[in-house]
Amino acid sequence: MPAETHVEGTPVGRDEVLGIIRERLADILEIEPSAISEGASFADDLNADSLALIELVEALEEELGERSVGFRFDDDDLDDLRSVRDAVDYVVSRLG
């Protein structure tokens, strides 16, 4: 892993990414993390609007930026994030 993109520490695994997304999204939506399944659609199942998704992205960039230098979501990719699984897959691929 290039030094300029990663910080020393253990890699973030898929289960950990899912847990982080659940926790942050639960805080934003004011629901229990257990109510958020990996297959849940942001709009249809969780009633998350675009503002909630922006808050989620900002929270993830802040938290994961501490683990992987410069971790960012590309603005062009945000429209493709329709479910929790999409977000987990995206984060895992960016951290990979």
N, CA, C and O atoms as a printed pandas DataFrame, in Angstrom:
     atom_number atom_name residue_name chain_id  residue_number  x_coord  y_coord  z_coord
0              1         N          MET        A               1    0.834   -1.183    0.000
1              2        CA          MET        A               1    0.000    0.000    0.000
2              3         C          MET        A               1    0.878    1.246    0.000
3              4         O          MET        A               1    1.801    1.352    0.808
4              5         N          PRO        A               2    0.606    2.164   -0.876
5              6        CA          PRO        A               2    1.423    3.379   -0.914
6              7         C          PRO        A               2    1.300    4.179    0.376
7              8         O          PRO        A               2    0.207    4.336    0.919
8              9         N          ALA        A               3    2.415    4.675    0.854
9             10        CA          ALA        A               3    2.437    5.413    2.116
10            11         C          ALA        A               3    1.570    6.662    2.064
11            12         O          ALA        A               3    1.000    7.063    3.079
12            13         N          GLU        A               4    1.467    7.276    0.897
13            14        CA          GLU        A               4    0.711    8.522    0.822
14            15         C          GLU        A               4   -0.798    8.318    0.890
15            16         O          GLU        A               4   -1.540    9.287    1.048
16            17         N          THR        A               5   -1.266    7.079    0.773
17            18        CA          THR        A               5   -2.707    6.855    0.805
18            19         C          THR        A               5   -3.172    6.053    2.011
19            20         O          THR        A               5   -4.376    5.906    2.223
20            21         N          HIS        A               6   -2.247    5.533    2.802
21            22        CA          HIS        A               6   -2.663    4.719    3.931
22            23         C          HIS        A               6   -1.899    5.093    5.195
23            24         O          HIS        A               6   -0.735    5.491    5.148
24            25         N          VAL        A               7   -2.572    4.957    6.303
25            26        CA          VAL        A               7   -1.991    5.216    7.604
26            27         C          VAL        A               7   -1.673    3.870    8.229
27            28         O          VAL        A               7   -2.362    2.883    7.968
28            29         N          GLU        A               8   -0.637    3.826    9.050
29            30        CA          GLU        A               8   -0.315    2.574    9.735
30            31         C          GLU        A               8   -1.519    2.103   10.535
31            32         O          GLU        A               8   -2.247    2.919   11.100
32            33         N          GLY        A               9   -1.730    0.820   10.587
33            34        CA          GLY        A               9   -2.829    0.262   11.361
34            35         C          GLY        A               9   -3.409   -0.932   10.643
35            36         O          GLY        A               9   -2.970   -1.296    9.552
36            37         N          THR        A              10   -4.396   -1.531   11.263
37            38        CA          THR        A              10   -5.009   -2.694   10.656
38            39         C          THR        A              10   -5.969   -2.263    9.562
39            40         O          THR        A              10   -6.642   -1.239    9.687
40            41         N          PRO        A              11   -6.035   -3.041    8.492
41            42        CA          PRO        A              11   -6.957   -2.709    7.411
42            43         C          PRO        A              11   -8.403   -2.746    7.905
43            44         O          PRO        A              11   -8.740   -3.484    8.830
44            45         N          VAL        A              12   -9.232   -1.950    7.280
45            46        CA          VAL        A              12  -10.650   -1.916    7.623
46            47         C          VAL        A              12  -11.344   -2.961    6.762
47            48         O          VAL        A              12  -11.311   -2.884    5.534
48            49         N          GLY        A              13  -11.972   -3.940    7.410
49            50        CA          GLY        A              13  -12.651   -5.004    6.687
50            51         C          GLY        A              13  -14.090   -4.655    6.364
51            52         O          GLY        A              13  -14.632   -3.666    6.856
52            53         N          ARG        A              14  -14.697   -5.480    5.532
53            54        CA          ARG        A              14  -16.080   -5.251    5.096
54            55         C          ARG        A              14  -17.056   -5.170    6.268
55            56         O          ARG        A              14  -17.914   -4.288    6.291
56            57         N          ASP        A              15  -16.939   -6.074    7.237
57            58        CA          ASP        A              15  -17.849   -6.056    8.385
58            59         C          ASP        A              15  -17.699   -4.776    9.186
59            60         O          ASP        A              15  -18.685   -4.221    9.671
60            61         N          GLU        A              16  -16.466   -4.307    9.327
61            62        CA          GLU        A              16  -16.229   -3.069   10.063
62            63         C          GLU        A              16  -16.812   -1.875    9.311
63            64         O          GLU        A              16  -17.398   -0.980    9.920
64            65         N          VAL        A              17  -16.652   -1.862    7.993
65            66        CA          VAL        A              17  -17.223   -0.781    7.178
66            67         C          VAL        A              17  -18.748   -0.781    7.329
67            68         O          VAL        A              17  -19.348    0.279    7.509
68            69         N          LEU        A              18  -19.372   -1.943    7.258
69            70        CA          LEU        A              18  -20.821   -2.039    7.427
70            71         C          LEU        A              18  -21.230   -1.493    8.792
71            72         O          LEU        A              18  -22.207   -0.753    8.902
72            73         N          GLY        A              19  -20.488   -1.856    9.820
73            74        CA          GLY        A              19  -20.793   -1.369   11.170
74            75         C          GLY        A              19  -20.675    0.142   11.273
75            76         O          GLY        A              19  -21.513    0.792   11.897
76            77         N          ILE        A              20  -19.642    0.701   10.667
77            78        CA          ILE        A              20  -19.453    2.154   10.694
78            79         C          ILE        A              20  -20.608    2.845    9.967
79            80         O          ILE        A              20  -21.159    3.828   10.464
80            81         N          ILE        A              21  -20.968    2.335    8.802
81            82        CA          ILE        A              21  -22.066    2.933    8.035
82            83         C          ILE        A              21  -23.369    2.835    8.815
83            84         O          ILE        A              21  -24.127    3.803    8.878
84            85         N          ARG        A              22  -23.638    1.678    9.410
85            86        CA          ARG        A              22  -24.863    1.527   10.215
86            87         C          ARG        A              22  -24.918    2.537   11.354
87            88         O          ARG        A              22  -25.942    3.185   11.572
88            89         N          GLU        A              23  -23.813    2.665   12.077
89            90        CA          GLU        A              23  -23.775    3.585   13.226
90            91         C          GLU        A              23  -23.999    5.031   12.785
91            92         O          GLU        A              23  -24.820    5.742   13.365
92            93         N          ARG        A              24  -23.275    5.458   11.768
93            94        CA          ARG        A              24  -23.396    6.848   11.304
94            95         C          ARG        A              24  -24.783    7.122   10.745
95            96         O          ARG        A              24  -25.375    8.163   11.032
96            97         N          LEU        A              25  -25.303    6.198    9.949
97            98        CA          LEU        A              25  -26.622    6.376    9.348
98            99         C          LEU        A              25  -27.718    6.357   10.407
99           100         O          LEU        A              25  -28.687    7.112   10.318
100          101         N          ALA        A              26  -27.564    5.497   11.406
101          102        CA          ALA        A              26  -28.544    5.452   12.493
102          103         C          ALA        A              26  -28.587    6.780   13.239
103          104         O          ALA        A              26  -29.663    7.263   13.591
104          105         N          ASP        A              27  -27.415    7.374   13.480
105          106        CA          ASP        A              27  -27.370    8.684   14.141
106          107         C          ASP        A              27  -28.075    9.740   13.296
107          108         O          ASP        A              27  -28.849   10.543   13.816
108          109         N          ILE        A              28  -27.811    9.736   12.015
109          110        CA          ILE        A              28  -28.386   10.739   11.106
110          111         C          ILE        A              28  -29.900   10.584   11.001
111          112         O          ILE        A              28  -30.634   11.572   11.032
112          113         N          LEU        A              29  -30.364    9.348   10.878
113          114        CA          LEU        A              29  -31.791    9.087   10.677
114          115         C          LEU        A              29  -32.560    8.921   11.983
115          116         O          LEU        A              29  -33.787    8.811   11.982
116          117         N          GLU        A              30  -31.829    8.903   13.095
117          118        CA          GLU        A              30  -32.414    8.728   14.420
118          119         C          GLU        A              30  -33.233    7.436   14.514
119          120         O          GLU        A              30  -34.389    7.426   14.938
120          121         N          ILE        A              31  -32.569    6.337   14.093
121          122        CA          ILE        A              31  -33.150    5.005   14.204
122          123         C          ILE        A              31  -32.105    4.087   14.821
123          124         O          ILE        A              31  -30.947    4.474   14.984
124          125         N          GLU        A              32  -32.511    2.891   15.158
125          126        CA          GLU        A              32  -31.593    1.913   15.726
126          127         C          GLU        A              32  -30.716    1.318   14.611
127          128         O          GLU        A              32  -31.207    1.036   13.518
128          129         N          PRO        A              33  -29.423    1.131   14.891
129          130        CA          PRO        A              33  -28.548    0.516   13.877
130          131         C          PRO        A              33  -29.053   -0.852   13.416
131          132         O          PRO        A              33  -28.855   -1.230   12.262
132          133         N          SER        A              34  -29.699   -1.586   14.308
133          134        CA          SER        A              34  -30.199   -2.917   13.953
134          135         C          SER        A              34  -31.317   -2.853   12.913
135          136         O          SER        A              34  -31.636   -3.862   12.284
136          137         N          ALA        A              35  -31.914   -1.670   12.729
137          138        CA          ALA        A              35  -32.969   -1.503   11.730
138          139         C          ALA        A              35  -32.402   -1.317   10.325
139          140         O          ALA        A              35  -33.152   -1.247    9.351
140          141         N          ILE        A              36  -31.075   -1.238   10.224
141          142        CA          ILE        A              36  -30.420   -0.986    8.939
142          143         C          ILE        A              36  -29.759   -2.267    8.457
143          144         O          ILE        A              36  -28.751   -2.704    9.013
144          145         N          SER        A              37  -30.334   -2.866    7.418
145          146        CA          SER        A              37  -29.738   -4.074    6.847
146          147         C          SER        A              37  -28.853   -3.692    5.673
147          148         O          SER        A              37  -28.989   -2.609    5.104
148          149         N          GLU        A              38  -27.954   -4.584    5.320
149          150        CA          GLU        A              38  -27.044   -4.288    4.220
150          151         C          GLU        A              38  -27.800   -4.119    2.909
151          152         O          GLU        A              38  -27.371   -3.354    2.044
152          153         N          GLY        A              39  -28.903   -4.812    2.751
153          154        CA          GLY        A              39  -29.672   -4.729    1.516
154          155         C          GLY        A              39  -30.654   -3.570    1.467
155          156         O          GLY        A              39  -31.357   -3.403    0.470
156          157         N          ALA        A              40  -30.715   -2.767    2.523
157          158        CA          ALA        A              40  -31.690   -1.680    2.591
158          159         C          ALA        A              40  -31.398   -0.578    1.577
159          160         O          ALA        A              40  -30.260   -0.139    1.415
160          161         N          SER        A              41  -32.461   -0.145    0.902
161          162        CA          SER        A              41  -32.375    0.993   -0.010
162          163         C          SER        A              41  -32.442    2.269    0.825
163          164         O          SER        A              41  -33.264    2.382    1.734
164          165         N          PHE        A              42  -31.569    3.231    0.510
165          166        CA          PHE        A              42  -31.586    4.486    1.258
166          167         C          PHE        A              42  -32.952    5.160    1.159
167          168         O          PHE        A              42  -33.524    5.549    2.177
168          169         N          ALA        A              43  -33.474    5.299   -0.048
169          170        CA          ALA        A              43  -34.719    6.030   -0.256
170          171         C          ALA        A              43  -35.943    5.200    0.117
171          172         O          ALA        A              43  -36.795    5.661    0.877
172          173         N          ASP        A              44  -36.037    3.988   -0.407
173          174        CA          ASP        A              44  -37.254    3.195   -0.254
174          175         C          ASP        A              44  -37.420    2.577    1.128
175          176         O          ASP        A              44  -38.524    2.581    1.673
176          177         N          ASP        A              45  -36.344    2.044    1.704
177          178        CA          ASP        A              45  -36.448    1.337    2.979
178          179         C          ASP        A              45  -36.167    2.226    4.190
179          180         O          ASP        A              45  -36.767    2.045    5.249
180          181         N          LEU        A              46  -35.260    3.180    4.031
181          182        CA          LEU        A              46  -34.822    3.985    5.174
182          183         C          LEU        A              46  -35.331    5.426    5.127
183          184         O          LEU        A              46  -35.106    6.196    6.060
184          185         N          ASN        A              47  -36.010    5.787    4.049
185          186        CA          ASN        A              47  -36.516    7.157    3.876
186          187         C          ASN        A              47  -35.420    8.202    4.054
187          188         O          ASN        A              47  -35.655    9.273    4.612
188          189         N          ALA        A              48  -34.231    7.881    3.578
189          190        CA          ALA        A              48  -33.098    8.807    3.664
190          191         C          ALA        A              48  -33.125    9.723    2.440
191          192         O          ALA        A              48  -33.095    9.253    1.303
192          193         N          ASP        A              49  -33.180   11.025    2.683
193          194        CA          ASP        A              49  -33.166   11.969    1.570
194          195         C          ASP        A              49  -31.727   12.315    1.197
195          196         O          ASP        A              49  -30.781   11.805    1.798
196          197         N          SER        A              50  -31.572   13.177    0.210
197          198        CA          SER        A              50  -30.233   13.508   -0.273
198          199         C          SER        A              50  -29.399   14.203    0.799
199          200         O          SER        A              50  -28.181   14.031    0.837
200          201         N          LEU        A              51  -30.028   14.977    1.661
201          202        CA          LEU        A              51  -29.293   15.632    2.741
202          203         C          LEU        A              51  -28.723   14.596    3.713
203          204         O          LEU        A              51  -27.589   14.733    4.171
204          205         N          ALA        A              52  -29.501   13.567    4.027
205          206        CA          ALA        A              52  -29.026   12.502    4.914
206          207         C          ALA        A              52  -27.836   11.781    4.287
207          208         O          ALA        A              52  -26.893   11.416    4.988
208          209         N          LEU        A              53  -27.873   11.576    2.984
209          210        CA          LEU        A              53  -26.766   10.902    2.311
210          211         C          LEU        A              53  -25.518   11.768    2.303
211          212         O          LEU        A              53  -24.408   11.255    2.444
212          213         N          ILE        A              54  -25.684   13.062    2.143
213          214        CA          ILE        A              54  -24.541   13.975    2.198
214          215         C          ILE        A              54  -23.927   13.950    3.598
215          216         O          ILE        A              54  -22.705   13.933    3.745
216          217         N          GLU        A              55  -24.777   13.947    4.618
217          218        CA          GLU        A              55  -24.278   13.857    5.994
218          219         C          GLU        A              55  -23.524   12.551    6.213
219          220         O          GLU        A              55  -22.484   12.535    6.871
220          221         N          LEU        A              56  -24.046   11.456    5.664
221          222        CA          LEU        A              56  -23.382   10.157    5.788
222          223         C          LEU        A              56  -22.013   10.192    5.119
223          224         O          LEU        A              56  -21.025    9.743    5.701
224          225         N          VAL        A              57  -21.952   10.719    3.909
225          226        CA          VAL        A              57  -20.683   10.800    3.181
226          227         C          VAL        A              57  -19.676   11.631    3.970
227          228         O          VAL        A              57  -18.517   11.236    4.101
228          229         N          GLU        A              58  -20.103   12.774    4.496
229          230        CA          GLU        A              58  -19.196   13.622    5.279
230          231         C          GLU        A              58  -18.698   12.894    6.529
231          232         O          GLU        A              58  -17.516   12.978    6.864
232          233         N          ALA        A              59  -19.588   12.185    7.216
233          234        CA          ALA        A              59  -19.193   11.445    8.419
234          235         C          ALA        A              59  -18.202   10.340    8.083
235          236         O          ALA        A              59  -17.237   10.121    8.816
236          237         N          LEU        A              60  -18.439    9.644    6.975
237          238        CA          LEU        A              60  -17.532    8.572    6.564
238          239         C          LEU        A              60  -16.178    9.124    6.139
239          240         O          LEU        A              60  -15.141    8.546    6.466
240          241         N          GLU        A              61  -16.179   10.238    5.413
241          242        CA          GLU        A              61  -14.911   10.842    5.008
242          243         C          GLU        A              61  -14.111   11.275    6.232
243          244         O          GLU        A              61  -12.890   11.122    6.267
244          245         N          GLU        A              62  -14.793   11.807    7.221
245          246        CA          GLU        A              62  -14.093   12.235    8.435
246          247         C          GLU        A              62  -13.514   11.044    9.187
247          248         O          GLU        A              62  -12.338   11.045    9.550
248          249         N          GLU        A              63  -14.339   10.028    9.420
249          250        CA          GLU        A              63  -13.872    8.873   10.189
250          251         C          GLU        A              63  -12.831    8.053    9.434
251          252         O          GLU        A              63  -11.799    7.686    9.995
252          253         N          LEU        A              64  -13.098    7.770    8.184
253          254        CA          LEU        A              64  -12.181    6.925    7.428
254          255         C          LEU        A              64  -10.947    7.695    6.970
255          256         O          LEU        A              64   -9.914    7.092    6.681
256          257         N          GLY        A              65  -11.043    8.996    6.902
257          258        CA          GLY        A              65   -9.897    9.820    6.573
258          259         C          GLY        A              65   -8.806    9.727    7.621
259          260         O          GLY        A              65   -7.634    9.968    7.335
260          261         N          GLU        A              66   -9.199    9.373    8.843
261          262        CA          GLU        A              66   -8.217    9.170    9.911
262          263         C          GLU        A              66   -7.463    7.859    9.724
263          264         O          GLU        A              66   -6.354    7.699   10.234
264          265         N          ARG        A              67   -8.060    6.929    9.000
265          266        CA          ARG        A              67   -7.453    5.612    8.802
266          267         C          ARG        A              67   -6.750    5.494    7.456
267          268         O          ARG        A              67   -5.779    4.749    7.321
268          269         N          SER        A              68   -7.231    6.216    6.479
269          270        CA          SER        A              68   -6.646    6.175    5.135
270          271         C          SER        A              68   -6.539    7.614    4.654
271          272         O          SER        A              68   -7.548    8.253    4.356
272          273         N          VAL        A              69   -5.341    8.109    4.582
273          274        CA          VAL        A              69   -5.102    9.508    4.263
274          275         C          VAL        A              69   -5.815    9.892    2.970
275          276         O          VAL        A              69   -5.670    9.239    1.937
276          277         N          GLY        A              70   -6.584   10.966    3.060
277          278        CA          GLY        A              70   -7.244   11.481    1.870
278          279         C          GLY        A              70   -8.434   10.689    1.386
279          280         O          GLY        A              70   -8.847   10.850    0.238
280          281         N          PHE        A              71   -9.009    9.822    2.236
281          282        CA          PHE        A              71  -10.192    9.061    1.802
282          283         C          PHE        A              71  -11.302   10.036    1.452
283          284         O          PHE        A              71  -11.665   10.895    2.255
284          285         N          ARG        A              72  -11.835    9.899    0.256
285          286        CA          ARG        A              72  -12.895   10.773   -0.232
286          287         C          ARG        A              72  -13.846   10.004   -1.143
287          288         O          ARG        A              72  -13.451    9.055   -1.822
288          289         N          PHE        A              73  -15.092   10.427   -1.145
289          290        CA          PHE        A              73  -16.051    9.961   -2.136
290          291         C          PHE        A              73  -15.933   10.890   -3.331
291          292         O          PHE        A              73  -15.840   12.106   -3.162
292          293         N          ASP        A              74  -15.936   10.339   -4.531
293          294        CA          ASP        A              74  -15.969   11.171   -5.734
294          295         C          ASP        A              74  -17.416   11.615   -5.939
295          296         O          ASP        A              74  -18.335   10.796   -5.900
296          297         N          ASP        A              75  -17.610   12.908   -6.156
297          298        CA          ASP        A              75  -18.959   13.442   -6.341
298          299         C          ASP        A              75  -19.714   12.715   -7.447
299          300         O          ASP        A              75  -20.921   12.499   -7.338
300          301         N          ASP        A              76  -19.014   12.340   -8.504
301          302        CA          ASP        A              76  -19.651   11.656   -9.633
302          303         C          ASP        A              76  -20.193   10.278   -9.252
303          304         O          ASP        A              76  -21.077    9.751   -9.927
304          305         N          ASP        A              77  -19.673    9.700   -8.187
305          306        CA          ASP        A              77  -20.088    8.356   -7.774
306          307         C          ASP        A              77  -21.292    8.362   -6.843
307          308         O          ASP        A              77  -21.899    7.313   -6.625
308          309         N          LEU        A              78  -21.648    9.505   -6.294
309          310        CA          LEU        A              78  -22.703    9.552   -5.278
310          311         C          LEU        A              78  -24.061    9.092   -5.810
311          312         O          LEU        A              78  -24.835    8.480   -5.073
312          313         N          ASP        A              79  -24.359    9.376   -7.072
313          314        CA          ASP        A              79  -25.643    8.962   -7.646
314          315         C          ASP        A              79  -25.788    7.450   -7.722
315          316         O          ASP        A              79  -26.905    6.935   -7.784
316          317         N          ASP        A              80  -24.655    6.730   -7.716
317          318        CA          ASP        A              80  -24.687    5.270   -7.803
318          319         C          ASP        A              80  -24.940    4.605   -6.451
319          320         O          ASP        A              80  -25.175    3.398   -6.393
320          321         N          LEU        A              81  -24.896    5.373   -5.368
321          322        CA          LEU        A              81  -25.100    4.810   -4.037
322          323         C          LEU        A              81  -26.584    4.831   -3.706
323          324         O          LEU        A              81  -27.124    5.838   -3.249
324          325         N          ARG        A              82  -27.228    3.698   -3.948
325          326        CA          ARG        A              82  -28.671    3.611   -3.722
326          327         C          ARG        A              82  -29.036    2.764   -2.501
327          328         O          ARG        A              82  -30.155    2.843   -1.992
328          329         N          SER        A              83  -28.086    1.958   -2.041
329          330        CA          SER        A              83  -28.361    1.075   -0.910
330          331         C          SER        A              83  -27.164    1.052    0.034
331          332         O          SER        A              83  -26.076    1.524   -0.293
332          333         N          VAL        A              84  -27.398    0.497    1.194
333          334        CA          VAL        A              84  -26.318    0.337    2.161
334          335         C          VAL        A              84  -25.223   -0.528    1.548
335          336         O          VAL        A              84  -24.039   -0.240    1.720
336          337         N          ARG        A              85  -25.603   -1.575    0.844
337          338        CA          ARG        A              85  -24.617   -2.457    0.202
338          339         C          ARG        A              85  -23.761   -1.677   -0.805
339          340         O          ARG        A              85  -22.550   -1.884   -0.878
340          341         N          ASP        A              86  -24.386   -0.782   -1.580
341          342        CA          ASP        A              86  -23.625    0.037   -2.529
342          343         C          ASP        A              86  -22.569    0.863   -1.791
343          344         O          ASP        A              86  -21.428    0.966   -2.241
344          345         N          ALA        A              87  -22.954    1.444   -0.668
345          346        CA          ALA        A              87  -22.020    2.273    0.106
346          347         C          ALA        A              87  -20.884    1.427    0.671
347          348         O          ALA        A              87  -19.723    1.834    0.624
348          349         N          VAL        A              88  -21.213    0.253    1.203
349          350        CA          VAL        A              88  -20.187   -0.632    1.751
350          351         C          VAL        A              88  -19.223   -1.055    0.650
351          352         O          VAL        A              88  -18.006   -0.983    0.825
352          353         N          ASP        A              89  -19.761   -1.495   -0.483
353          354        CA          ASP        A              89  -18.916   -1.908   -1.600
354          355         C          ASP        A              89  -18.001   -0.777   -2.048
355          356         O          ASP        A              89  -16.819   -0.996   -2.314
356          357         N          TYR        A              90  -18.544    0.421   -2.131
357          358        CA          TYR        A              90  -17.770    1.580   -2.575
358          359         C          TYR        A              90  -16.614    1.860   -1.613
359          360         O          TYR        A              90  -15.472    2.041   -2.035
360          361         N          VAL        A              91  -16.925    1.892   -0.323
361          362        CA          VAL        A              91  -15.900    2.193    0.674
362          363         C          VAL        A              91  -14.822    1.112    0.679
363          364         O          VAL        A              91  -13.630    1.422    0.693
364          365         N          VAL        A              92  -15.230   -0.140    0.667
365          366        CA          VAL        A              92  -14.259   -1.257    0.670
366          367         C          VAL        A              92  -13.361   -1.173   -0.559
367          368         O          VAL        A              92  -12.152   -1.381   -0.456
368          369         N          SER        A              93  -13.940   -0.872   -1.720
369          370        CA          SER        A              93  -13.115   -0.793   -2.937
370          371         C          SER        A              93  -12.144    0.382   -2.868
371          372         O          SER        A              93  -11.026    0.283   -3.373
372          373         N          ARG        A              94  -12.551    1.493   -2.251
373          374        CA          ARG        A              94  -11.681    2.664   -2.141
374          375         C          ARG        A              94  -10.563    2.456   -1.114
375          376         O          ARG        A              94   -9.466    2.995   -1.256
376          377         N          LEU        A              95  -10.858    1.679   -0.097
377          378        CA          LEU        A              95   -9.856    1.412    0.943
378          379         C          LEU        A              95   -8.909    0.293    0.530
379          380         O          LEU        A              95   -7.779    0.204    1.012
380          381         N          GLY        A              96   -9.395   -0.571   -0.384
381          382        CA          GLY        A              96   -8.675   -1.770   -0.780
382          383         C          GLY        A              96   -7.338   -1.519   -1.309
383          384         O          GLY        A              96   -6.633   -2.459   -1.678
